[in-house]
């Protein structure tokens, strides 16, 4: 018979599991994280994990959805939507995304290791995975489409522009390879990309 916990005990155990999960998912990824990695630090048996989540994928999805909310706030609400013009909006979006990558190791891993999302797809519906991995992407696509229609962003394919923006976000993932010149390279790249994409020069 499963151990019965009080509400306070459940909250504490849940918090310990989530903390262990965040650490392990950041370092090992979803596939290599074991139940022991999640339950050991929480001081519970592996079977007890299932009193809280149906699978490690469900827990990973929960963490990703919460992360997506933070990413969207920093990159879209506090970034893209506060721009003084199209170029500034894109700049704010990119700098916001870089700040999140620096502050959120799990986000950095999701960007650099999409195999975790592929693993998630095996257990979750495409709709659930889409909700977890959006992180404001639809907001960016809508913004780009409007600006292209108005002639303020070059081209007619928002997906291509999004791909260019996401390409910039690979720089923070490879920061160690740039050494002391990383920040200068990042700033020059963001300036070149936002200038190249927009028509307001």
C-alpha positions in Angstrom: 0.0 0.0 0.0 1.4 3.4 -1.0 2.6 5.7 1.8 0.0 8.4 2.6 1.6 11.8 3.0 0.1 15.0 4.4 -0.4 18.0 2.1 2.7 19.6 3.6 4.8 16.5 3.0 3.5 16.1 -0.5 4.4 19.8 -1.3 7.9 19.3 0.2 8.5 16.0 -1.7 7.2 17.5 -4.9 9.5 20.5 -4.6 12.6 18.2 -3.9 11.8 16.0 -7.0 11.4 19.1 -9.2 14.7 20.5 -8.0 16.4 17.2 -8.7 14.7 16.9 -12.0 15.7 20.4 -13.1 19.4 19.6 -12.2 19.4 16.3 -14.0 17.5 17.4 -17.1 20.0 20.3 -17.5 23.0 18.1 -17.1 21.9 14.7 -18.6 18.9 15.5 -20.7 15.6 13.7 -20.6 16.6 10.3 -22.0 19.6 9.8 -19.7 17.8 11.0 -16.5 16.7 8.0 -14.5 14.0 7.7 -11.8 16.8 7.2 -9.3 18.1 10.6 -10.3 14.7 12.1 -9.5 13.8 10.2 -6.3 17.2 9.7 -4.7 17.7 13.4 -3.7 14.1 13.6 -2.6 14.6 10.6 -0.2 11.7 8.5 -1.6 11.3 5.2 -3.3 11.1 5.1 -7.1 7.6 3.7 -6.9 6.5 6.8 -4.9 7.4 9.0 -7.9 4.2 7.8 -9.6 2.1 9.4 -6.8 3.1 12.7 -8.2 3.6 12.2 -12.0 2.8 9.5 -14.5 6.2 9.6 -16.0 9.5 11.6 -16.1 8.2 13.0 -19.5 5.2 14.5 -17.8 7.5 16.2 -15.2 9.8 17.4 -18.0 6.8 18.8 -19.8 5.6 20.6 -16.7 9.0 22.2 -16.2 9.2 23.2 -19.9 5.8 24.9 -19.8 6.8 26.9 -16.8 10.1 27.8 -18.6 8.2 28.8 -21.7 6.1 31.3 -19.7 9.3 32.9 -18.3 10.9 32.9 -21.8 7.8 34.5 -23.3 7.7 37.2 -20.7 11.4 38.1 -21.1 11.6 37.9 -24.9 8.1 39.0 -26.0 6.3 41.0 -23.3 9.5 42.8 -22.1 11.4 42.6 -25.4 9.6 42.4 -28.7 6.5 44.4 -27.6 8.6 47.2 -26.1 10.6 48.0 -29.2 10.7 51.6 -30.5 10.4 50.5 -34.1 10.9 47.2 -35.9 14.7 46.9 -35.6 14.6 47.8 -31.9 11.9 45.2 -31.3 14.0 42.5 -32.9 17.0 43.6 -31.0 15.1 43.5 -27.7 13.8 40.1 -28.5 17.3 38.7 -29.2 18.9 40.3 -26.2 16.0 39.0 -24.0 16.5 35.5 -25.4 20.3 35.7 -24.7 19.6 36.8 -21.2 17.2 33.8 -20.7 19.8 31.4 -22.1 22.3 32.8 -19.6 19.9 32.5 -16.7 18.1 29.2 -17.6 20.4 26.2 -18.3 17.4 24.1 -19.3 16.5 26.6 -22.0 20.1 26.5 -23.2 19.9 22.7 -23.4 16.6 22.7 -25.3 18.1 25.1 -27.9 21.3 23.1 -28.3 19.9 19.6 -27.9 16.6 19.2 -29.6 16.8 15.4 -29.0 15.1 16.0 -25.7 12.0 17.2 -27.5 12.1 14.3 -29.8 12.2 12.0 -26.8 9.2 13.9 -25.4 7.2 13.4 -28.6 7.4 9.6 -28.0 5.3 9.9 -24.8 3.3 13.1 -25.3 0.8 14.4 -27.8 2.1 16.9 -30.4 -0.1 19.5 -28.9 1.5 19.1 -25.5 5.0 19.3 -26.9 4.0 22.4 -29.0 2.7 24.1 -25.8 6.0 23.4 -24.0 8.3 24.4 -26.8 6.5 27.6 -28.1 8.3 30.0 -25.8 6.8 33.0 -27.7 7.6 31.7 -31.2 4.0 32.2 -32.4 4.2 35.8 -31.1 7.4 36.4 -33.1 5.9 34.8 -36.3 2.8 37.0 -36.0 5.0 40.1 -35.4 7.2 39.3 -38.4 4.2 38.6 -40.7 2.7 42.0 -39.8 5.9 43.8 -40.3 6.5 42.1 -43.6 3.0 43.0 -44.8 3.8 46.6 -43.9 7.2 46.5 -45.7 9.3 47.0 -42.6 10.9 43.5 -42.7 12.3 42.1 -45.9 10.8 39.0 -47.5 7.5 37.3 -47.3 8.2 34.2 -45.2 8.1 34.7 -41.5 9.5 31.2 -40.9 12.7 32.2 -42.7 13.1 35.3 -40.5 12.5 33.2 -37.4 15.2 30.8 -38.5 17.6 33.6 -38.8 16.8 34.9 -35.4 17.1 31.4 -33.9 20.4 31.1 -35.6 21.7 34.0 -33.6 20.8 32.2 -30.4 23.3 29.5 -31.2 26.1 32.0 -30.3 25.5 31.8 -26.5 25.4 28.0 -26.7 29.0 28.2 -28.1 30.2 31.1 -25.9 33.3 29.3 -24.6 34.6 28.9 -28.2 34.7 32.7 -28.6 36.7 33.4 -25.5 37.0 37.1 -24.5 35.6 38.3 -27.8 32.2 36.6 -27.3 30.3 39.8 -26.3 31.7 41.8 -29.2 30.8 39.0 -31.6 27.3 38.7 -30.2 26.6 42.4 -30.4 28.0 42.7 -33.9 25.9 39.7 -35.0 22.7 41.1 -33.5 23.4 44.5 -35.1 24.1 42.9 -38.5 21.1 40.6 -38.4 18.5 43.2 -37.3 19.9 45.7 -39.8 19.8 43.2 -42.6 16.2 42.0 -41.9 14.6 45.5 -41.6 14.1 48.3 -44.0 14.2 51.2 -41.6 17.8 52.4 -42.0 
